[in-house]
């Protein structure tokens, strides 16, 4: 057994070398072979919702969203709230990015956007009722720190005017290291933010040049240290593998540097090259992209390196330190998943503000208009800027529960299911259980009369498990899904 980034252990005779497909990562909480990945790898959704956003219905009426908000307002014990605010502006274009963004160096545009955003908040808030206990806030983009300190202060004043944050609420903000200083991070901490997520992607200068995102290691190190100095409770760093000019050696050096910086969490994303869907990706030369085999080797090497450095594999593409609350939630089965990824917070109603923002109220999803012009025009008419949505059926709601349980690698308990829904899990999902059998036979799942358990190395394949319970996944779709690995 050898590590995938090692040609041969010293002293190993040539005839003893395993084939590439037999190469295996082996650590106490994860053991997976390349052959297993090749066998089960496929394209599929990331399941930050179910149904997934590409299934939302166009021309969903704003009146339906208002009706769901009204039902929540009169509920005896409404779910706590999570708030997402989309801030789309960036000063420069990162070629790999698939987010909804507006590239401009005109910082006056953010002031105009905030005026429109505040109108949306003023329209939505009366529908929420008096119970507005809020346990989570996330600013995403775009680049939230495109906004000035005064604008971010005004934004937080407006949010706090409409929402009642609990003392232990998570307030997170996405950070482009090129846009912050120790002083601006101190300002964010002063506004109440306690979690930062840094877009690192890769430290190699050639890779950074190829994707038009040059941010030296020292810049990132300074920003992470300033986050610690200002008391941020959790610091996340995003990496992307599969970018142009990446090699196994270059990404190994990036891992060396990031492990030295020691963020609390690391997200290791697989770059999906979809130039027909994302125009910015047409600026990436296809011939500069690593081969599928190199991408797989980078993934295997990265998992091995992060585990060896003491990180715990949470699932999908997330790693955390053992004492991080994300890992504690994994261990006590309180882990959840929403549009921001894995979270420790219980099931919330999500209110989204800004262009393309998604909300979830009970058994309904809504999404705002994607373009700034359409978003502004609807708000100018005094209407909620809803463009798409989806009302879940009873079957959808049950499938969402099962899919999110699997995505969080939590056990599916047949008796508990029967008690909640008055139905036998085995009878409801006989075909799906049959579809899980190959994964069980490969040692990724355990299935018995009590239920289904995701085994440690099965955490890599949770998307594949979830797809078996997705009644829409085989129907024609708009979105193109990324590969599991």
C-alpha positions in Angstrom: 0.0 0.0 0.0 1.4 3.4 -1.0 0.3 6.9 -1.0 -0.9 8.2 -4.3 1.8 10.9 -4.5 4.6 8.5 -3.8 6.3 6.6 -6.6 7.7 3.8 -4.4 8.7 3.4 -0.8 12.4 3.0 -0.3 13.3 -0.7 -0.4 10.1 -1.8 -2.1 10.9 -4.2 -4.9 9.5 -3.4 -8.3 7.3 -6.5 -8.4 5.7 -5.5 -5.0 4.4 -2.2 -6.3 0.6 -2.1 -6.3 -1.2 -1.0 -9.5 -2.5 2.6 -9.6 -6.0 1.4 -9.0 -5.0 -0.3 -5.8 -3.5 2.9 -4.3 -5.2 3.6 -1.1 -5.5 6.4 1.5 -5.5 4.8 4.9 -6.1 6.7 8.2 -8.2 5.7 11.2 -11.3 7.6 10.0 -11.0 7.1 6.2 -9.7 4.4 3.9 -10.6 4.6 0.2 -9.0 3.3 -2.9 -8.7 5.0 -6.3 -10.4 2.0 -7.9 -13.4 2.6 -5.7 -13.6 6.3 -6.7 -13.3 5.4 -10.4 -16.1 2.8 -9.9 -18.6 5.1 -8.3 -17.6 8.6 -9.4 -20.4 10.4 -11.4 -22.0 13.8 -12.0 -24.6 14.9 -9.5 -26.0 17.8 -7.4 -24.4 19.1 -4.3 -27.7 19.1 -2.4 -27.6 22.4 -0.6 -31.4 22.0 -1.1 -33.9 19.4 -2.2 -35.3 19.8 -4.8 -32.1 21.5 -6.2 -32.3 25.1 -7.4 -32.3 24.1 -11.1 -35.8 22.5 -10.4 -37.3 25.7 -9.1 -40.2 26.9 -11.2 -40.0 30.1 -13.2 -42.7 32.8 -12.8 -43.3 31.6 -9.2 -45.8 34.2 -7.8 -44.6 36.5 -5.1 -48.1 36.1 -3.5 -47.2 32.4 -2.8 -44.0 33.5 -0.9 -46.1 36.1 1.0 -48.6 33.3 1.9 -45.8 31.1 3.3 -44.4 34.0 5.3 -47.9 34.7 6.6 -48.3 31.1 7.8 -44.9 31.3 9.5 -45.9 34.6 11.2 -48.9 33.1 13.0 -47.3 29.7 13.9 -47.1 28.9 17.5 -43.4 28.1 17.4 -41.9 29.3 14.1 -38.4 28.0 13.2 -35.5 30.3 14.0 -34.2 32.4 11.1 -31.1 32.4 9.0 -30.4 35.4 6.9 -28.4 35.5 3.6 -27.4 38.8 1.9 -25.9 38.7 -1.6 -23.4 41.5 -2.4 -22.4 40.9 -6.0 -19.7 43.4 -6.7 -16.0 42.5 -7.5 -13.2 44.8 -8.6 -11.7 42.2 -10.9 -12.8 38.9 -12.6 -11.7 35.6 -11.3 -11.9 33.4 -14.4 -13.0 30.2 -12.6 -15.9 31.9 -10.8 -19.5 30.7 -11.4 -21.1 33.1 -8.9 -23.5 35.8 -9.8 -21.3 38.9 -9.7 -20.9 42.4 -11.2 -17.4 43.4 -12.1 -16.7 47.1 -11.5 -14.3 49.5 -10.0 -17.0 52.1 -9.5 -17.6 51.9 -5.8 -20.6 54.2 -6.0 -22.6 51.3 -7.4 -22.7 49.6 -4.0 -24.4 52.6 -2.4 -27.2 52.4 -5.0 -27.5 48.7 -4.5 -27.8 49.1 -0.7 -30.7 51.5 -1.2 -32.5 48.8 -3.3 -31.6 46.0 -0.8 -33.0 48.0 2.1 -36.3 48.4 0.2 -36.5 44.6 -0.1 -35.9 44.2 3.6 -38.6 46.8 4.3 -41.0 44.9 2.1 -40.3 41.4 3.5 -40.1 42.2 7.2 -43.8 43.0 7.9 -44.6 39.5 6.6 -42.4 37.8 9.1 -44.5 38.6 12.2 -43.1 39.4 15.6 -41.0 36.3 16.1 -37.7 37.1 14.4 -35.2 35.2 16.4 -32.2 34.9 14.2 -29.3 32.5 14.7 -27.3 32.8 11.5 -26.2 35.5 9.1 -24.0 35.1 6.0 -22.8 37.8 3.6 -21.8 36.3 0.3 -20.9 37.5 -3.1 -19.3 38.8 -5.1 -17.0 40.4 -2.6 -18.8 41.7 0.5 -15.7 43.7 1.4 -16.2 45.7 -1.8 -18.4 47.8 0.4 -16.9 50.6 2.5 -16.8 50.5 6.3 -19.6 53.0 6.4 -21.7 50.9 4.0 -21.1 47.7 5.9 -22.1 49.5 9.1 -25.3 50.8 7.5 -26.1 47.3 6.2 -25.6 45.8 9.7 -27.7 48.5 11.3 -30.5 47.8 8.8 -30.3 44.0 9.4 -30.4 44.4 13.1 -33.4 46.7 12.8 -35.3 43.8 11.2 -33.9 40.7 12.9 -33.3 39.8 16.5 -29.9 38.0 16.8 -29.4 35.5 19.6 -26.3 36.0 21.7 -24.6 32.9 20.2 -25.6 33.7 16.6 -23.2 32.8 13.8 -22.3 35.9 11.7 -20.1 35.0 8.8 -18.6 36.9 5.9 -16.8 35.7 2.7 -13.4 37.4 2.4 -11.3 38.1 -0.6 -7.8 38.5 1.0 -7.0 41.2 -1.6 -9.7 43.5 -0.2 -9.0 43.5 3.5 -6.5 44.8 6.0 -6.0 44.2 9.7 -8.0 47.4 10.3 -10.9 46.4 8.1 -11.0 42.9 9.8 -11.1 44.7 13.2 -14.1 46.7 11.8 -15.9 43.5 10.8 -15.3 42.1 14.3 -16.7 45.3 15.8 -19.8 44.9 13.7 -20.4 41.5 15.3 -19.0 39.1 12.7 -17.4 36.0 14.3 -16.7 33.8 11.3 -14.6 34.5 8.2 -14.2 32.4 5.0 -11.2 33.2 2.9 -11.0 32.4 -0.8 -7.5 31.0 -1.1 -7.9 28.6 -4.1 -4.2 28.1 -4.7 -0.9 29.7 -3.7 1.1 28.9 -6.8 1.9 32.1 -8.8 1.4 30.4 -12.2 -2.0 29.1 -11.2 -3.0 32.5 -9.8 -2.0 34.2 -13.0 -3.9 31.7 -15.1 -7.2 32.4 -13.2 -6.5 36.2 -12.8 -6.4 36.1 -9.0 -3.0 37.1 -7.7 -2.8 37.1 -3.9 0.6 36.3 -2.4 1.0 33.9 0.5 2.0 36.7 2.8 -1.2 38.6 2.1 -3.3 35.6 3.1 -1.2 34.9 6.1 -1.6 38.5 7.3 -5.4 38.3 6.8 -5.8 35.0 8.7 -3.6 36.3 11.6 -5.6 39.5 11.8 -8.8 37.4 12.0 -7.3 35.5 15.0 -6.1 38.6 16.6 -9.6 40.1 16.4 -11.3 37.1 18.0 -13.1 35.4 15.1 -14.3 32.1 16.4 -13.9 30.1 13.2 -11.7 30.7 10.1 -12.4 28.8 6.9 -10.2 28.6 3.8 -11.4 27.5 0.4 -9.1 25.6 -2.0 -10.0 24.6 -5.5 -8.3 21.7 -7.3 -8.5 21.2 -11.1 -7.5 24.8 -12.0 -5.2 25.6 -14.9 -1.5 25.0 -14.5 -2.0 22.9 -11.4 0.2 19.9 -10.8 0.5 17.3 -8.1 3.7 19.0 -6.9 2.4 22.5 -7.0 -0.8 21.7 -5.1 1.2 19.8 -2.5 3.2 23.1 -1.9 -0.1 24.9 -1.6 -1.2 22.4 1.1 2.1 22.9 2.9 1.5 26.6 3.1 -2.2 26.3 4.1 -1.5 23.7 6.7 1.1 26.0 8.2 -1.6 28.8 8.4 -3.8 26.3 10.3 -7.4 27.5 9.5 -10.1 25.9 11.6 -11.9 24.6 8.5 -10.8 23.8 4.9 -13.1 23.4 2.0 -11.6 21.5 -1.0 -13.7 22.2 -4.0 -13.5 20.4 -7.4 -13.4 23.0 -10.2 -16.1 22.4 -12.8 -15.1 23.8 -16.2 -18.4 24.8 -17.8 -17.5 27.6 -20.3 -20.8 27.2 -22.1 -22.6 28.2 -18.9 -20.1 30.6 -17.3 -18.6 33.1 -19.8 -15.7 34.0 -17.5 -14.4 30.4 -17.8 -13.9 30.9 -21.6 -10.8 32.9 -20.6 -9.2 29.7 -19.2 -7.2 27.7 -21.8 -8.6 24.2 -21.8 -5.1 22.9 -22.6 -3.8 24.3 -19.3 -6.3 22.3 -17.3 -4.9 19.2 -15.4 -6.1 15.8 -16.8 -8.8 13.9 -15.1 -6.2 11.5 -13.8 -4.1 14.4 -12.3 -7.2 15.8 -10.7 -8.0 12.5 -9.0 -4.4 12.2 -7.8 -4.6 15.8 -6.4 -7.8 14.9 -4.5 -6.3 11.7 -3.1 -3.1 13.4 -2.1 -5.0 16.3 -0.5 -7.2 14.1 1.6 -4.2 12.2 2.8 -2.3 15.4 3.6 -5.2 17.0 5.5 -5.9 13.9 7.6 -2.2 13.6 8.4 -2.2 17.2 9.5 -4.9 16.5 12.0 -8.0 17.6 10.2 -11.2 15.5 10.3 -13.1 14.7 7.1 -16.6 16.1 7.7 -18.0 14.9 4.3 -18.2 15.9 0.7 -15.4 18.5 0.4 -15.2 19.8 4.0 -12.5 19.3 6.6 -12.3 20.7 10.2 -10.1 20.5 13.2 -11.2 17.9 15.8 -12.3 20.6 18.3 -14.2 22.7 15.7 -17.9 22.8 16.3 -18.5 21.4 12.8 -16.8 18.2 13.8 -18.5 18.1 17.2 -21.9 18.4 15.3 -20.8 15.5 13.1 -20.1 13.4 16.2 -23.3 14.1 18.0 -25.4 13.9 14.8 -26.6 17.5 14.9 -24.9 18.5 11.6 -27.1 20.2 9.1 -26.8 21.4 5.5 -28.1 24.5 3.8 -27.2 26.9 1.0 -24.0 27.9 2.8 -22.9 24.3 3.1 -22.5 22.3 6.3 -23.6 24.1 9.5 -24.1 23.3 13.2 -27.4 25.1 13.3 -30.7 23.4 13.6 -33.2 23.6 10.8 -34.0 27.2 10.1 -36.2 29.3 7.9 -33.9 31.1 5.5 -34.6 34.7 4.3 -32.4 35.7 1.3 -31.9 39.3 0.2 -30.3 40.7 -3.0 -30.0 39.5 -6.6 -30.3 35.7 -7.1 -30.6 35.2 -3.3 -32.5 32.0 -2.2 -34.9 31.7 0.7 -36.6 28.8 2.3 -39.7 29.1 4.4 -41.1 25.8 5.7 -41.8 23.6 2.7 -41.2 26.3 0.0 -38.1 27.8 -1.7 -37.9 31.2 -3.5 -35.2 32.8 -5.5 -34.8 36.5 -6.4 -34.3 37.8 -9.9 -30.8 37.2 -11.2 -30.2 40.5 -13.0 -29.9 43.8 -11.1 -32.2 45.6 -13.6 -35.0 43.1 -13.1 -34.5 43.1 -9.3 -34.7 46.9 -9.2 -37.6 47.2 -11.5 -39.8 44.8 -9.4 -38.9 46.6 -6.2 -39.6 49.9 -7.8 -43.2 48.6 -8.2 -43.3 47.8 -4.5 -43.3 44.1 -5.1 -41.2 41.3 -3.8 -38.5 40.4 -6.3 -39.2 36.7 -6.6 -38.4 35.1 -9.9 -38.5 31.4 -9.2 -39.7 29.1 -6.4 -40.9 25.7 -5.5 -43.6 24.3 -3.2 -42.7 20.9 -1.8 -45.2 18.1 -1.8 -45.4 15.8 1.2 -43.3 13.3 -0.7 -40.7 16.0 -1.5 -40.5 16.9 2.1 -39.8 13.3 3.2 -37.2 12.9 0.5 -35.5 16.1 1.5 -35.3 14.8 5.1 -33.7 11.5 3.9 -31.3 13.3 1.4 -30.1 15.8 4.0 -29.6 13.0 6.6 -27.4 11.2 4.1 -25.5 14.3 3.1 -24.6 14.9 6.7 -23.5 11.2 7.1 -26.1 10.7 9.8 -27.9 7.4 10.3 -31.3 6.7 8.8 -33.2 5.1 11.6 -36.1 3.0 10.3 -38.1 3.0 13.6 -37.7 6.8 14.0 -38.9 7.3 10.4 -41.9 5.1 11.1 -42.7 7.1 14.3 -42.5 10.5 12.4 -44.3 9.6 9.3 -46.5 6.6 10.1 -44.9 4.7 7.2 -42.4 2.0 6.8 -39.1 3.2 5.4 -38.5 -0.1 3.7 -41.9 0.0 2.0 -41.6 3.7 0.9 -38.1 3.3 -0.5 -37.7 -0.4 -1.5 -36.1 0.6 -4.9 -33.8 3.1 -3.3 -32.6 0.6 -0.7 -31.9 -1.9 -3.6 -29.9 0.9 -5.3 -27.8 1.3 -2.1 -26.7 -2.3 -2.1 -23.7 -2.0 -4.3 -22.4 0.8 -2.0 -23.0 -1.5 1.0 -21.2 -4.3 -0.6 -18.2 -2.0 -1.3 -18.0 -1.1 2.4 -19.3 2.4 2.1 -22.6 1.8 3.9 -24.0 -0.5 6.5 -27.7 -1.6 6.0 -29.5 -3.7 8.5 -33.0 -4.1 10.0 -32.3 -0.9 12.2 -31.4 1.4 9.3 -28.7 2.8 7.1 -25.4 4.1 8.3 -22.8 5.9 6.2 -19.4 4.4 7.0 -16.3 6.6 7.3 -15.0 6.2 3.7 -18.6 6.5 2.5 -18.6 10.2 3.4 -16.8 10.8 0.0 -19.9 9.4 -1.8 -22.8 11.0 0.0 -23.9 12.8 -3.2 -24.3 9.4 -4.9 -26.3 8.0 -2.1 -28.6 11.1 -2.1 -29.2 10.9 -5.8 -30.9 7.5 -5.4 -33.7 9.3 -3.4 -34.0 12.2 -5.8 -37.1 11.8 -7.9 -36.1 14.7 -10.2 -32.5 13.8 -11.0 -33.3 11.7 -14.1 -35.6 14.3 -15.6 -34.4 16.9 -18.1 -32.7 19.7 -16.3 -31.2 23.2 -17.0 -28.1 22.8 -14.8 -25.0 20.8 -15.6 -23.8 19.0 -12.5 -20.2 18.6 -11.4 -18.5 15.3 -10.9 -18.6 13.9 -7.4 -14.8 13.8 -7.2 
